[in-house]
Amino acid sequence: MAYSVTTPSNRVSLYSSGLEPVFGRLFDQAFRDFFAAGDNPEQALKKLMMDVTETDGGYLVHADLPGIDKEAVKIQIDGPRVTISAETRKTDEKSEGGKVIYRERSASQFYRSFELPADIDSATAEAKLENGVLTLTLPRKVQVAAQQVTVK
């Protein structure tokens, strides 16, 4: 591996090429976007954290959905692609004498789409939500052997 030393003359070529301002803006924007999502309490979309385990008959998925009702969870299976989405809206109000003196509202959306190595049998797939953890049992679709047709 070769190491190079950056000298003032090397830096001049980068600046004069016109690429430094472009890369600088891209880096700054990525940096702002990364930290802005964590600072915003009304973050529009949260990444769904999950574990996927391969079993003999298919796949087992554990996904964290804290504070989500099971009615708000949507699971879509299309061949090997699985999409999990959920939305929650909470309203906490404290009032004194019929007059609201404190109000805090929040809404969260969770979304994750991923592809597994094999097609999933959506007819026998199962989902269970307990204590904020979604458990998906996703059996592989039974592959039908190719059949030969006899010419008459």
C-alpha positions in Angstrom: 0.0 0.0 0.0 1.4 3.4 -1.0 1.0 6.4 1.2 1.0 9.9 -0.2 1.8 13.1 1.5 -0.6 16.0 0.9 1.3 19.2 0.1 -0.1 22.6 -0.6 0.6 22.0 -4.3 -1.6 18.9 -4.2 -4.4 20.7 -2.5 -4.4 23.4 -5.1 -5.1 20.9 -7.9 -8.2 19.6 -5.9 -9.5 23.1 -5.3 -8.8 24.2 -8.9 -10.6 21.2 -10.3 -13.9 22.5 -9.0 -14.7 19.2 -7.2 -14.1 20.4 -3.6 -17.1 22.6 -3.4 -19.4 19.9 -4.8 -18.1 17.2 -2.4 -18.1 19.7 0.5 -21.8 20.4 0.0 -22.7 16.7 -0.3 -20.8 15.9 2.9 -22.3 18.9 4.7 -25.8 17.9 3.6 -25.4 14.2 4.6 -24.0 15.3 8.0 -26.9 17.6 8.6 -29.5 15.0 7.5 -27.9 12.3 9.8 -28.0 14.4 12.9 -31.3 16.3 12.1 -33.3 13.1 12.3 -32.2 12.4 15.9 -32.8 15.9 17.0 -36.3 16.1 15.7 -38.9 14.7 18.2 -41.5 14.5 15.5 -39.3 12.4 13.3 -41.5 11.3 10.4 -40.1 7.8 9.8 -38.2 5.5 12.1 -36.2 2.5 10.9 -37.6 -0.8 12.0 -34.9 -2.8 13.9 -35.1 -6.5 13.3 -33.4 -9.9 13.4 -33.9 -12.6 10.7 -33.1 -16.3 11.4 -33.2 -19.0 8.8 -34.9 -22.2 10.1 -35.4 -25.6 8.5 -38.8 -24.7 7.1 -38.4 -21.0 6.4 -37.5 -17.8 8.2 -38.2 -16.3 11.6 -38.3 -12.5 12.0 -38.3 -10.5 15.2 -38.9 -6.8 14.8 -39.1 -4.1 17.4 -42.4 -2.1 17.3 -42.6 -0.3 20.7 -46.0 1.2 21.6 -47.7 0.0 18.4 -51.1 -1.7 18.4 -51.5 -4.8 16.4 -54.2 -3.2 14.3 -51.7 -0.6 13.1 -49.3 -3.1 11.7 -49.4 -4.0 8.0 -47.4 -6.9 6.6 -47.1 -7.5 2.8 -45.5 -10.5 1.2 -44.7 -10.6 -2.5 -42.6 -13.6 -3.5 -39.3 -13.3 -1.5 -40.0 -9.6 -0.6 -41.5 -8.8 2.8 -42.7 -5.3 3.8 -43.6 -4.3 7.4 -45.1 -1.0 8.1 -46.8 0.6 11.1 -48.0 3.9 12.3 -48.9 5.2 15.7 -50.5 8.5 16.9 -50.5 9.5 20.6 -52.1 12.5 22.2 -51.3 13.3 25.9 -53.3 16.2 27.3 -53.2 17.7 30.8 -55.9 20.2 31.6 -56.9 22.3 34.6 -60.5 23.6 34.9 -61.4 22.7 31.3 -58.5 24.8 29.9 -55.7 22.9 28.2 -52.4 24.0 29.7 -50.2 21.3 28.3 -50.4 19.3 25.1 -47.9 17.0 23.4 -48.6 15.1 20.3 -46.4 12.7 18.5 -46.7 10.4 15.5 -44.3 7.7 14.5 -44.1 5.6 11.4 -42.0 2.4 11.0 -41.2 0.9 7.7 -38.9 -1.9 6.5 -38.8 -3.8 3.3 -36.4 -6.7 2.7 -35.9 -9.6 0.4 -35.2 -13.2 1.5 -33.4 -15.8 -0.5 -36.5 -17.9 -1.3 -40.2 -17.2 -2.0 -42.4 -17.1 1.0 -45.7 -19.0 1.3 -47.9 -16.1 2.3 -50.9 -18.4 2.9 -49.3 -20.1 5.8 -47.2 -17.1 7.2 -48.0 -16.1 10.8 -47.5 -12.9 12.7 -47.7 -12.2 16.4 -47.2 -9.0 18.3 -46.3 -9.3 22.0 -44.7 -6.7 24.3 -43.6 -4.5 21.4 -41.9 -7.3 19.5 -43.4 -8.5 16.2 -42.6 -12.2 15.5 -43.1 -13.4 11.9 -43.0 -17.1 11.0 -42.4 -17.2 7.2 -42.4 -20.6 5.7 -40.7 -21.2 2.3 -42.9 -21.8 -0.6 -42.8 -25.4 -1.7 -41.1 -25.6 -5.1 -43.1 -27.7 -7.5 -40.9 -29.9 -9.7 -41.0 -29.1 -13.4 -43.4 -31.4 -15.2 -42.9 -32.7 -18.6 -45.8 -32.6 -21.1 -46.1 -35.4 -23.6 -46.6 -34.4 -27.2 -49.5 -36.3 -28.8 
